[in-house]
């Protein structure tokens, strides 16, 4: 159900080099990304230009990130897109402990990171106080461990040890840590991984599934397509469009009208016709045609992502950092700082700032 272990070595290499060493480059050319926005040297005055409006985070967020604020603004720096799977009782290649996730959130917060969604990343709506940095948290596979209900006296409560319970509690304690995690879901997978649990597996009832998906959307989390049931797209042949379209249809059934913009590639595998991951159509048994067009595609590894203001940023091939073990998050953040690649906000969403001698490095 999860990325290949073989990619673990690729991730370690990319982090050690402080660069994207392993991500696949999409054939599509991304040009003129910086052209619409003013790029200002952080040691000089910035110039305004049209950047889409986005909600402004509370200034109180800066109080807990004094260390981060000493860094020079660098909005061409890298942004970590962290990848989680199971949230359980032990650490593993595809599992993070409950307490480990809590520590990861606390570490990101203390080191001056704040969450954004993939949609905000690709739309370049990164509106953070000066000195803070964006991070993206992605949860793959829609397991009950990510969103579990506990039924008490006929009432449903969110399990505080599930990913959603942990995220909601952290948001309550730190309101400036917004609910912007991304959940890449499977609507028809086995082992209970069908919209966070069904058929009584791990105590989760089938009728709770849509309620969970609706709750995530209402709270501001991003809903992401991980295909129908996690089939490898490189081996799907003529079924590629069906698997992606039906994943999108299921999300729309749960939250009518929701616009799905992001696809996470199962196992990081591309279809033989890579364009079909981006857009396609599928005709069902009744002759209805369902179309999809993904604005962002998530790889399975590759290291921190380029800034969306970097001309080489490719929204159709966004690399991620797999969270494996207790040191994964700390190691990724430290590497960004060590190599001067951390994205640091200048506090002005209408400009893009970079240090005079530092740009996003290859």
C-alpha positions as CSV (number, residue, x, y, z in Angstrom):
1,X,0.0,0.0,0.0
2,X,3.0,2.3,0.4
3,X,6.1,3.5,-1.5
4,X,8.8,1.1,-2.3
5,X,11.6,0.5,0.2
6,X,14.0,0.9,-2.7
7,X,13.3,4.6,-2.8
8,X,14.5,5.0,0.8
9,X,18.1,5.2,-0.3
10,X,17.2,7.8,-2.9
11,X,15.7,9.9,-0.3
12,X,18.7,9.7,2.0
13,X,20.9,10.7,-0.9
14,X,18.8,13.7,-1.8
15,X,18.7,15.0,1.8
16,X,22.4,14.6,2.3
17,X,23.1,16.6,-0.8
18,X,20.5,19.2,0.2
19,X,19.0,18.9,-3.2
20,X,16.4,17.1,-5.3
21,X,18.6,14.3,-6.5
22,X,16.1,11.6,-7.3
23,X,12.7,13.1,-8.3
24,X,11.6,12.4,-11.8
25,X,11.3,15.4,-14.1
26,X,8.0,15.7,-15.8
27,X,8.2,16.3,-19.5
28,X,6.1,19.4,-19.3
29,X,8.1,22.6,-19.3
30,X,7.2,25.1,-16.5
31,X,8.2,28.6,-17.5
32,X,7.8,32.2,-16.5
33,X,6.7,31.3,-12.9
34,X,8.6,34.2,-11.5
35,X,7.6,36.6,-14.2
36,X,4.3,37.4,-12.6
37,X,5.8,38.3,-9.3
38,X,8.4,40.8,-8.2
39,X,11.7,39.2,-7.1
40,X,13.3,41.4,-4.5
41,X,16.8,41.2,-2.9
42,X,16.2,40.8,0.8
43,X,18.7,43.6,1.5
44,X,16.8,46.1,-0.6
45,X,13.3,47.3,-0.8
46,X,10.7,44.9,-2.3
47,X,8.5,45.7,-5.3
48,X,4.8,44.8,-5.4
49,X,3.1,42.9,-8.1
50,X,-0.1,40.9,-8.4
51,X,-0.1,37.8,-6.3
52,X,-3.4,36.1,-5.4
53,X,-4.8,37.2,-2.0
54,X,-4.6,34.7,0.8
55,X,-5.6,34.7,4.5
56,X,-3.0,36.4,6.7
57,X,-1.7,34.3,9.6
58,X,-1.8,35.7,13.1
59,X,1.2,37.8,14.0
60,X,1.3,35.8,17.2
61,X,2.9,33.0,15.2
62,X,6.2,34.8,15.2
63,X,6.6,34.8,18.9
64,X,7.6,31.1,19.1
65,X,10.1,31.3,16.2
66,X,12.6,33.8,17.3
67,X,15.5,31.7,16.0
68,X,14.0,31.4,12.5
69,X,13.5,35.1,12.2
70,X,17.2,35.8,12.3
71,X,17.5,34.1,8.9
72,X,17.5,36.3,5.8
73,X,14.4,36.0,3.7
74,X,14.7,33.4,0.9
75,X,11.5,32.8,-1.0
76,X,13.3,30.8,-3.6
77,X,14.3,28.3,-1.0
78,X,13.1,24.7,-0.6
79,X,9.9,23.6,1.1
80,X,9.6,20.2,2.8
81,X,6.6,18.1,1.8
82,X,6.4,15.4,4.5
83,X,4.9,12.0,3.7
84,X,3.2,10.0,6.4
85,X,1.3,6.7,6.2
86,X,0.1,4.7,9.3
87,X,0.0,6.4,12.7
88,X,0.4,3.6,15.2
89,X,2.4,2.2,18.1
90,X,5.7,1.7,16.5
91,X,8.0,3.3,13.9
92,X,8.5,1.6,10.6
93,X,9.1,2.3,7.0
94,X,5.4,3.1,6.6
95,X,4.4,3.8,10.2
96,X,5.0,6.7,12.6
97,X,4.1,6.5,16.3
98,X,1.4,8.8,17.8
99,X,3.9,10.4,20.0
100,X,6.4,10.7,17.1
101,X,3.8,12.7,15.1
102,X,3.2,14.9,18.1
103,X,7.0,15.5,18.4
104,X,7.2,16.2,14.6
105,X,4.6,18.9,14.8
106,X,6.2,20.5,17.9
107,X,9.6,20.5,16.2
108,X,8.3,22.1,13.0
109,X,6.5,24.7,15.1
110,X,9.4,25.5,17.3
111,X,11.7,25.8,14.3
112,X,9.4,28.3,12.7
113,X,7.5,26.2,10.2
114,X,3.8,26.6,9.5
115,X,1.5,24.3,7.4
116,X,0.3,25.0,3.9
117,X,-1.7,22.8,1.6
118,X,-0.5,21.6,-1.8
119,X,-3.1,23.9,-3.4
120,X,-1.6,26.9,-1.6
121,X,1.9,25.7,-2.7
122,X,1.0,25.5,-6.4
123,X,-1.1,28.7,-6.3
124,X,1.8,30.5,-4.6
125,X,-0.4,31.6,-1.7
126,X,2.3,31.4,0.9
127,X,1.3,34.2,3.3
128,X,3.4,33.9,6.4
129,X,4.9,36.4,8.9
130,X,8.5,37.4,8.3
131,X,11.0,34.7,9.3
132,X,8.6,31.8,9.1
133,X,8.7,28.9,6.6
134,X,6.1,26.7,5.0
135,X,5.8,23.0,5.3
136,X,3.3,20.5,3.7
137,X,2.1,17.5,5.6
138,X,0.6,14.7,3.4
139,X,-1.1,11.5,4.7
140,X,-1.4,8.7,2.2
141,X,-3.8,5.7,2.0
142,X,-6.7,6.8,4.2
143,X,-6.2,4.2,6.9
144,X,-8.3,4.2,10.1
145,X,-5.1,5.1,12.0
146,X,-5.3,8.5,10.3
147,X,-8.9,9.2,11.1
148,X,-10.6,6.9,13.7
149,X,-13.9,7.4,15.4
150,X,-14.6,6.1,18.9
151,X,-18.3,5.5,19.7
152,X,-19.4,6.3,23.2
153,X,-23.0,6.2,24.3
154,X,-24.2,6.6,20.8
155,X,-21.9,9.6,20.1
156,X,-18.9,9.7,17.9
157,X,-15.6,11.1,19.1
158,X,-12.3,11.5,17.1
159,X,-9.7,9.2,18.5
160,X,-7.1,11.5,20.0
161,X,-4.3,9.1,18.9
162,X,-5.4,9.2,15.2
163,X,-3.6,11.6,12.9
164,X,-6.7,13.9,12.7
165,X,-7.1,13.8,16.5
166,X,-3.4,14.8,16.9
167,X,-3.7,17.6,14.3
168,X,-6.9,19.0,15.8
169,X,-5.4,19.0,19.3
170,X,-2.3,20.8,18.0
171,X,-4.4,23.4,16.2
172,X,-6.4,24.0,19.4
173,X,-3.2,24.6,21.4
174,X,-1.6,26.6,18.6
175,X,-4.3,28.4,16.5
176,X,-1.8,29.8,14.1
177,X,-1.0,26.2,13.1
178,X,-3.8,25.9,10.6
179,X,-5.6,22.7,9.5
180,X,-4.0,22.4,6.1
181,X,-2.7,18.8,6.0
182,X,-3.4,16.9,2.8
183,X,-5.1,13.5,2.9
184,X,-4.6,11.4,-0.2
185,X,-7.4,8.9,-0.1
186,X,-8.4,5.5,-1.4
187,X,-12.2,4.9,-1.6
188,X,-12.1,1.2,-2.4
189,X,-8.9,-0.4,-0.9
190,X,-8.7,-3.4,1.3
191,X,-7.7,-3.7,5.0
192,X,-10.1,-0.9,5.9
193,X,-8.3,1.7,3.8
194,X,-11.5,2.9,2.1
195,X,-12.1,6.5,3.3
196,X,-10.5,5.8,6.7
197,X,-12.2,2.5,7.5
198,X,-15.1,0.2,6.7
199,X,-16.7,-3.2,7.3
200,X,-15.9,-3.0,11.1
201,X,-12.2,-3.2,10.5
202,X,-10.4,-1.6,13.5
203,X,-13.9,-0.8,14.9
204,X,-14.8,1.5,12.0
205,X,-18.2,1.3,10.4
206,X,-18.8,1.7,6.7
207,X,-21.5,4.4,7.2
208,X,-18.9,6.7,8.9
209,X,-16.7,7.0,5.8
210,X,-18.4,10.0,4.1
211,X,-18.9,11.7,7.3
212,X,-15.1,11.6,7.8
213,X,-14.3,13.0,4.4
214,X,-16.9,15.8,4.8
215,X,-15.4,16.7,8.2
216,X,-11.9,17.0,6.7
217,X,-13.2,19.4,4.0
218,X,-15.1,21.5,6.5
219,X,-12.1,21.9,8.7
220,X,-9.9,23.2,5.9
221,X,-7.8,20.1,5.1
222,X,-7.1,19.3,1.5
223,X,-8.6,16.2,-0.1
224,X,-6.3,14.4,-2.5
225,X,-6.8,11.6,-5.0
226,X,-4.7,8.5,-4.5
227,X,-6.7,6.5,-7.1
228,X,-9.4,4.0,-6.6
229,X,-7.6,1.3,-4.7
230,X,-3.8,2.0,-5.0
231,X,-3.1,-0.1,-8.1
232,X,0.2,0.5,-9.8
233,X,-0.4,2.9,-12.7
234,X,2.6,1.6,-14.6
235,X,0.9,-1.7,-14.9
236,X,-2.7,-0.5,-15.2
237,X,-2.8,-0.4,-19.0
238,X,-6.1,0.8,-20.3
239,X,-7.4,1.1,-16.7
240,X,-5.3,4.1,-15.8
241,X,-8.0,6.7,-16.5
242,X,-10.7,4.6,-14.8
243,X,-8.7,4.3,-11.6
244,X,-8.0,8.0,-11.4
245,X,-11.4,9.1,-12.5
246,X,-13.2,6.8,-10.0
247,X,-11.0,8.0,-7.2
248,X,-12.1,11.5,-8.0
249,X,-15.7,10.5,-8.4
250,X,-15.7,9.0,-4.9
251,X,-14.5,12.2,-3.3
252,X,-17.2,14.1,-5.2
253,X,-19.8,11.7,-3.9
254,X,-18.7,12.3,-0.4
255,X,-18.3,16.1,-0.8
256,X,-20.4,17.2,-3.8
257,X,-18.7,19.9,-5.8
258,X,-15.3,19.5,-4.2
259,X,-12.5,20.3,-6.7
260,X,-9.8,17.7,-6.5
261,X,-6.5,19.2,-7.6
262,X,-3.9,16.8,-6.4
263,X,-3.0,13.2,-7.3
264,X,-0.5,11.1,-5.3
265,X,1.0,8.4,-7.5
266,X,0.6,4.9,-5.9
267,X,4.0,3.6,-5.1
268,X,5.4,6.6,-7.0
269,X,4.8,4.8,-10.3
270,X,3.8,6.7,-13.4
271,X,1.5,5.3,-16.1
272,X,3.3,4.5,-19.4
273,X,1.6,7.5,-20.9
274,X,2.6,10.1,-18.2
275,X,0.1,12.6,-19.5
276,X,-2.8,10.4,-18.2
277,X,-1.7,11.2,-14.6
278,X,-2.3,14.8,-15.4
279,X,-5.5,14.6,-17.3
280,X,-7.9,12.1,-18.9
281,X,-11.4,10.8,-19.3
282,X,-13.2,7.6,-18.5
283,X,-16.6,6.3,-19.7
284,X,-18.6,4.2,-17.2
285,X,-20.9,1.3,-18.0
286,X,-23.8,3.7,-18.5
287,X,-22.0,5.8,-21.0
288,X,-21.3,8.7,-18.7
289,X,-18.0,10.4,-19.4
290,X,-16.0,11.5,-16.4
291,X,-13.0,13.8,-16.9
292,X,-10.2,14.8,-14.5
293,X,-7.4,17.3,-14.6
294,X,-4.8,17.3,-11.8
295,X,-3.0,20.6,-11.1
296,X,-0.4,18.8,-8.8
297,X,1.1,15.4,-8.8
298,X,3.0,14.0,-5.8
299,X,6.1,11.8,-6.2
300,X,6.9,9.3,-3.5
301,X,10.3,10.6,-2.6
302,X,13.0,13.0,-3.8
303,X,13.7,15.4,-1.0
304,X,12.3,18.9,-0.3
305,X,10.4,20.6,-3.1
306,X,11.5,23.7,-5.0
307,X,9.8,26.9,-4.2
308,X,6.8,27.6,-6.5
309,X,8.6,30.9,-7.4
310,X,11.6,29.0,-8.7
311,X,11.5,28.8,-12.5
312,X,12.3,25.1,-12.3
313,X,9.4,24.2,-10.0
314,X,7.1,21.7,-11.6
315,X,3.7,21.2,-10.0
316,X,3.3,18.0,-12.0
317,X,6.2,16.4,-10.2
318,X,6.4,17.4,-6.6
319,X,9.0,15.4,-4.6
320,X,8.4,14.5,-0.9
321,X,10.3,13.6,2.2
322,X,9.3,10.2,3.6
323,X,9.0,10.4,7.4
324,X,10.8,7.2,8.5
325,X,11.9,7.1,12.1
326,X,12.4,9.7,14.8
327,X,15.1,11.7,13.1
328,X,13.5,12.1,9.6
329,X,11.9,15.5,10.2
330,X,14.8,17.0,12.1
331,X,17.3,15.7,9.6
332,X,15.4,17.3,6.7
333,X,15.0,20.7,8.4
334,X,18.6,20.7,9.5
335,X,19.9,19.9,6.0
336,X,17.8,22.8,4.5
337,X,19.4,25.2,7.0
338,X,22.9,23.8,6.6
339,X,22.9,24.2,2.9
340,X,21.1,27.6,3.0
341,X,18.1,26.3,1.1
342,X,15.3,26.9,3.6
343,X,12.4,28.9,2.3
344,X,12.0,31.9,4.6
345,X,9.2,34.4,4.3
346,X,9.8,38.1,4.0
347,X,6.3,38.8,5.5
348,X,5.0,40.4,2.3
349,X,2.9,38.2,0.1
350,X,3.1,40.6,-2.8
351,X,6.9,40.2,-3.3
352,X,9.3,37.4,-3.6
353,X,12.6,37.9,-1.7
354,X,15.9,36.2,-2.0
355,X,19.3,36.9,-0.2
356,X,21.7,38.9,-2.3
357,X,24.1,35.9,-2.5
358,X,21.8,33.0,-2.1
359,X,19.2,31.6,-4.5
360,X,17.6,28.2,-4.7
361,X,20.6,26.0,-5.5
362,X,20.7,23.0,-7.7
